[in-house]
Amino acid sequence: MRSEIQVRGVNGNMIFLERLKLAARHSGVGESQAEIATSLKLSRQTVNRWFKGGSPNRAMISTIAQTWGVNAEWLASGTGTLNGVTAPKDATEDELELLATYRSATAKVRKIILSIAKAARKA
């Protein structure tokens, strides 16, 4: 558990801060308040409220989702998947992140990712 707030809700589901940080990582943004605030062009005080257990309104959720290329419904409530992609239930977080990265990449970058994966498999 992180010290600033409880990371998992009462029923074990991700809370907003955990989803926010995962979305930030997915989009290549760091997880610190300053990095998130800079990426979203917000004050650090606004992001600090989220780190202390608050959550943004629906309009801001939509802005974050568009900016970072994630599923707004997932970001707001945890319903669905980070990027709208359905993956096997036993997929690890790394596998989901790799799939999300691949699917959000340009055709050129997808070829590079695939080449690296094939080379790694042979190693």
Backbone as CSV, one residue per row, in Angstrom:
resi,resn,N_x,N_y,N_z,CA_x,CA_y,CA_z,C_x,C_y,C_z
1,MET,0.841,-1.193,0.000,0.000,0.000,0.000,0.881,1.251,0.000
2,ARG,0.468,2.216,-0.743,1.178,3.485,-0.757,0.756,4.289,0.462
3,SER,1.656,5.139,0.945,1.367,5.837,2.181,0.388,6.988,2.009
4,GLU,0.340,7.628,0.822,-0.496,8.822,0.719,-1.988,8.525,0.809
5,ILE,-2.458,7.430,0.234,-3.864,7.041,0.374,-3.976,5.548,0.138
6,GLN,-5.116,5.019,0.464,-5.368,3.604,0.204,-5.440,3.404,-1.303
7,VAL,-4.689,2.454,-1.821,-4.634,2.246,-3.261,-5.817,1.436,-3.764
8,ARG,-6.287,0.498,-3.006,-7.432,-0.319,-3.417,-8.648,0.074,-2.594
9,GLY,-9.793,0.085,-3.244,-11.033,0.389,-2.550,-11.450,-0.763,-1.650
10,VAL,-12.551,-0.588,-0.971,-13.043,-1.579,-0.027,-13.253,-2.929,-0.695
11,ASN,-13.779,-2.933,-1.916,-14.058,-4.203,-2.601,-12.881,-4.703,-3.429
12,GLY,-11.705,-4.064,-3.293,-10.520,-4.519,-3.999,-10.340,-3.910,-5.373
13,ASN,-11.293,-3.112,-5.834,-11.155,-2.464,-7.135,-10.180,-1.305,-7.066
14,MET,-9.613,-0.967,-8.216,-8.707,0.171,-8.274,-9.457,1.447,-7.925
15,ILE,-8.813,2.313,-7.174,-9.386,3.632,-6.930,-8.867,4.581,-8.006
16,PHE,-9.445,5.780,-8.054,-9.110,6.708,-9.129,-7.608,6.970,-9.236
17,LEU,-6.928,7.220,-8.130,-5.501,7.542,-8.199,-4.709,6.430,-8.872
18,GLU,-5.022,5.189,-8.559,-4.309,4.070,-9.175,-4.568,4.035,-10.685
19,ARG,-5.815,4.277,-11.081,-6.128,4.306,-12.519,-5.441,5.490,-13.192
20,LEU,-5.409,6.642,-12.517,-4.741,7.822,-13.073,-3.269,7.543,-13.329
21,LYS,-2.600,6.948,-12.360,-1.172,6.647,-12.511,-0.930,5.620,-13.610
22,LEU,-1.796,4.608,-13.697,-1.663,3.608,-14.753,-1.875,4.244,-16.123
23,ALA,-2.855,5.126,-16.220,-3.111,5.834,-17.479,-1.925,6.724,-17.841
24,ALA,-1.352,7.385,-16.849,-0.179,8.232,-17.096,0.971,7.391,-17.640
25,ARG,1.228,6.256,-16.999,2.291,5.359,-17.463,2.035,4.880,-18.878
26,HIS,0.781,4.529,-19.146,0.383,4.060,-20.473,0.695,5.101,-21.541
27,SER,0.528,6.360,-21.207,0.737,7.421,-22.198,2.164,7.963,-22.202
28,GLY,3.034,7.384,-21.382,4.428,7.814,-21.365,4.693,8.982,-20.438
29,VAL,3.753,9.284,-19.563,3.903,10.372,-18.598,4.331,9.745,-17.274
30,GLY,5.167,10.426,-16.541,5.555,9.933,-15.223,4.367,9.952,-14.263
31,GLU,4.543,9.350,-13.108,3.458,9.221,-12.141,3.457,10.306,-11.073
32,SER,4.408,11.213,-11.097,4.453,12.241,-10.058,3.379,13.300,-10.310
33,GLN,3.042,14.018,-9.252,2.059,15.084,-9.374,2.510,16.114,-10.407
34,ALA,3.773,16.483,-10.360,4.298,17.499,-11.283,4.220,17.034,-12.733
35,GLU,4.586,15.774,-12.986,4.565,15.253,-14.355,3.138,15.168,-14.892
36,ILE,2.227,14.721,-14.055,0.826,14.628,-14.472,0.260,16.016,-14.736
37,ALA,0.530,16.950,-13.826,0.034,18.322,-13.981,0.568,18.957,-15.256
38,THR,1.845,18.782,-15.526,2.452,19.352,-16.735,1.830,18.753,-17.985
39,SER,1.676,17.435,-17.999,1.109,16.764,-19.162,-0.302,17.249,-19.468
40,LEU,-1.077,17.484,-18.412,-2.477,17.872,-18.590,-2.685,19.385,-18.574
41,LYS,-1.577,20.125,-18.418,-1.628,21.591,-18.368,-2.546,22.069,-17.231
42,LEU,-2.328,21.459,-16.066,-3.098,21.792,-14.867,-2.148,22.244,-13.777
43,SER,-2.708,22.864,-12.737,-1.877,23.230,-11.593,-1.550,21.978,-10.787
44,ARG,-0.427,22.017,-10.121,-0.053,20.887,-9.278,-1.044,20.745,-8.126
45,GLN,-1.631,21.842,-7.693,-2.617,21.802,-6.613,-3.837,20.970,-7.016
46,THR,-4.258,21.107,-8.275,-5.394,20.320,-8.763,-5.072,18.832,-8.699
47,VAL,-3.911,18.467,-9.197,-3.506,17.060,-9.192,-3.296,16.575,-7.757
48,ASN,-2.792,17.446,-6.896,-2.596,17.090,-5.491,-3.915,16.669,-4.838
49,ARG,-5.008,17.324,-5.196,-6.324,16.940,-4.652,-6.657,15.496,-5.028
50,TRP,-6.323,15.109,-6.257,-6.583,13.735,-6.691,-5.723,12.754,-5.911
51,PHE,-4.470,13.146,-5.638,-3.565,12.286,-4.884,-4.034,12.115,-3.444
52,LYS,-4.830,13.040,-2.977,-5.340,12.968,-1.600,-6.717,12.322,-1.525
53,GLY,-7.181,11.743,-2.632,-8.427,10.992,-2.593,-9.571,11.591,-3.380
54,GLY,-9.403,12.795,-3.908,-10.446,13.392,-4.724,-10.414,12.843,-6.140
55,SER,-11.382,13.233,-6.923,-11.376,12.845,-8.332,-11.970,13.988,-9.149
56,PRO,-11.574,14.084,-10.401,-12.047,15.173,-11.254,-13.494,14.976,-11.704
57,ASN,-14.081,16.051,-12.224,-15.440,15.950,-12.766,-15.403,15.244,-14.124
58,ARG,-16.568,14.947,-14.663,-16.667,14.193,-15.922,-15.970,14.900,-17.085
59,ALA,-16.081,16.229,-17.140,-15.433,16.969,-18.235,-13.918,16.794,-18.172
60,MET,-13.349,16.851,-16.980,-11.904,16.678,-16.834,-11.508,15.237,-17.128
61,ILE,-12.330,14.271,-16.700,-12.064,12.867,-17.021,-11.975,12.706,-18.537
62,SER,-12.911,13.319,-19.244,-12.928,13.235,-20.703,-11.665,13.860,-21.301
63,THR,-11.243,14.986,-20.760,-10.027,15.660,-21.239,-8.798,14.783,-21.005
64,ILE,-8.695,14.211,-19.818,-7.562,13.333,-19.506,-7.562,12.136,-20.459
65,ALA,-8.722,11.523,-20.634,-8.833,10.345,-21.503,-8.416,10.674,-22.930
66,GLN,-8.871,11.810,-23.441,-8.494,12.210,-24.804,-7.012,12.506,-24.902
67,THR,-6.480,13.232,-23.935,-5.072,13.615,-23.951,-4.166,12.392,-23.907
68,TRP,-4.524,11.430,-23.076,-3.671,10.263,-22.881,-4.094,9.042,-23.681
69,GLY,-5.182,9.122,-24.426,-5.604,7.990,-25.249,-6.082,6.794,-24.456
70,VAL,-6.853,7.065,-23.391,-7.391,5.974,-22.584,-8.915,6.039,-22.583
71,ASN,-9.533,4.987,-22.098,-10.976,4.862,-22.031,-11.508,5.714,-20.870
72,ALA,-12.344,6.709,-21.159,-12.867,7.619,-20.137,-13.694,6.882,-19.087
73,GLU,-14.488,5.920,-19.500,-15.312,5.178,-18.548,-14.447,4.399,-17.569
74,TRP,-13.399,3.777,-18.083,-12.469,3.055,-17.213,-11.793,4.021,-16.244
75,LEU,-11.355,5.160,-16.744,-10.678,6.129,-15.890,-11.603,6.617,-14.778
76,ALA,-12.854,6.875,-15.120,-13.803,7.400,-14.145,-14.236,6.357,-13.118
77,SER,-14.504,5.128,-13.577,-15.144,4.167,-12.682,-14.442,2.817,-12.563
78,GLY,-13.493,2.556,-13.441,-12.854,1.248,-13.448,-13.602,0.234,-14.290
79,THR,-14.698,0.661,-14.933,-15.475,-0.229,-15.782,-14.814,-0.334,-17.147
80,GLY,-14.677,-1.552,-17.656,-14.042,-1.751,-18.953,-12.538,-1.884,-18.790
81,THR,-11.817,-1.511,-19.826,-10.361,-1.623,-19.805,-9.731,-0.268,-20.071
82,LEU,-8.481,-0.148,-19.732,-7.737,1.104,-19.869,-7.895,1.723,-21.251
83,ASN,-7.783,0.923,-22.275,-7.838,1.471,-23.631,-8.983,0.886,-24.452
84,GLY,-9.941,0.285,-23.793,-11.078,-0.283,-24.497,-10.798,-1.635,-25.117
85,VAL,-9.606,-2.174,-24.889,-9.215,-3.460,-25.459,-9.556,-4.559,-24.465
86,THR,-10.204,-5.591,-24.946,-10.491,-6.746,-24.099,-9.326,-7.719,-24.223
87,ALA,-8.826,-8.139,-23.087,-7.679,-9.045,-23.070,-8.029,-10.262,-22.215
88,PRO,-7.257,-11.316,-22.344,-7.505,-12.493,-21.513,-7.500,-12.126,-20.031
89,LYS,-8.341,-12.786,-19.262,-8.462,-12.480,-17.830,-7.164,-12.724,-17.073
90,ASP,-6.310,-13.628,-17.564,-5.069,-13.920,-16.860,-3.887,-13.080,-17.353
91,ALA,-4.147,-12.087,-18.208,-3.071,-11.227,-18.710,-2.490,-10.403,-17.573
92,THR,-1.171,-10.285,-17.560,-0.511,-9.471,-16.536,-0.605,-8.002,-16.916
93,GLU,-0.284,-7.136,-15.955,-0.285,-5.698,-16.225,0.706,-5.360,-17.342
94,ASP,1.877,-6.009,-17.336,2.871,-5.777,-18.389,2.330,-6.172,-19.762
95,GLU,1.636,-7.309,-19.822,1.063,-7.749,-21.095,0.012,-6.768,-21.597
96,LEU,-0.826,-6.291,-20.677,-1.841,-5.312,-21.065,-1.211,-4.011,-21.537
97,GLU,-0.153,-3.596,-20.845,0.531,-2.366,-21.244,1.189,-2.530,-22.609
98,LEU,1.792,-3.685,-22.851,2.411,-3.942,-24.146,1.369,-3.936,-25.262
99,LEU,0.239,-4.573,-25.027,-0.836,-4.591,-26.012,-1.358,-3.180,-26.270
100,ALA,-1.559,-2.418,-25.201,-2.045,-1.043,-25.348,-1.041,-0.184,-26.119
101,THR,0.230,-0.356,-25.804,1.276,0.399,-26.493,1.288,0.046,-27.976
102,TYR,1.221,-1.240,-28.265,1.221,-1.698,-29.651,0.034,-1.124,-30.416
103,ARG,-1.140,-1.235,-29.829,-2.355,-0.784,-30.522,-2.416,0.720,-30.705
104,SER,-1.769,1.473,-29.839,-1.805,2.927,-29.976,-0.646,3.461,-30.822
105,ALA,0.241,2.577,-31.246,1.417,2.983,-32.019,1.083,3.153,-33.504
106,THR,1.932,3.910,-34.168,1.814,4.055,-35.620,2.234,2.738,-36.275
107,ALA,1.939,2.585,-37.546,2.293,1.356,-38.268,3.798,1.117,-38.222
108,LYS,4.574,2.177,-38.357,6.034,2.055,-38.337,6.522,1.553,-36.974
109,VAL,5.978,2.124,-35.903,6.376,1.719,-34.560,5.903,0.301,-34.258
110,ARG,4.726,-0.079,-34.773,4.249,-1.449,-34.574,5.232,-2.456,-35.159
111,LYS,5.781,-2.155,-36.323,6.762,-3.060,-36.946,8.002,-3.192,-36.070
112,ILE,8.423,-2.082,-35.476,9.597,-2.105,-34.602,9.309,-2.944,-33.360
113,ILE,8.141,-2.742,-32.760,7.766,-3.507,-31.568,7.745,-4.991,-31.889
114,LEU,7.155,-5.343,-33.014,7.083,-6.748,-33.417,8.473,-7.326,-33.661
115,SER,9.356,-6.567,-34.293,10.732,-7.024,-34.527,11.456,-7.290,-33.218
116,ILE,11.292,-6.389,-32.278,11.949,-6.546,-30.976,11.403,-7.792,-30.275
117,ALA,10.098,-7.968,-30.297,9.505,-9.141,-29.638,10.003,-10.430,-30.261
118,LYS,10.080,-10.480,-31.594,10.551,-11.688,-32.272,12.017,-11.951,-31.949
119,ALA,12.837,-10.891,-31.910,14.251,-11.054,-31.573,14.423,-11.523,-30.139
120,ALA,13.624,-10.989,-29.239,13.704,-11.391,-27.840,13.307,-12.845,-27.654
121,ARG,12.332,-13.287,-28.423,11.877,-14.674,-28.323,13.001,-15.639,-28.737
122,LYS,13.828,-15.230,-29.702,14.919,-16.065,-30.190,16.114,-16.065,-29.234
123,ALA,16.207,-15.034,-28.405,17.380,-14.893,-27.515,17.389,-15.883,-26.390
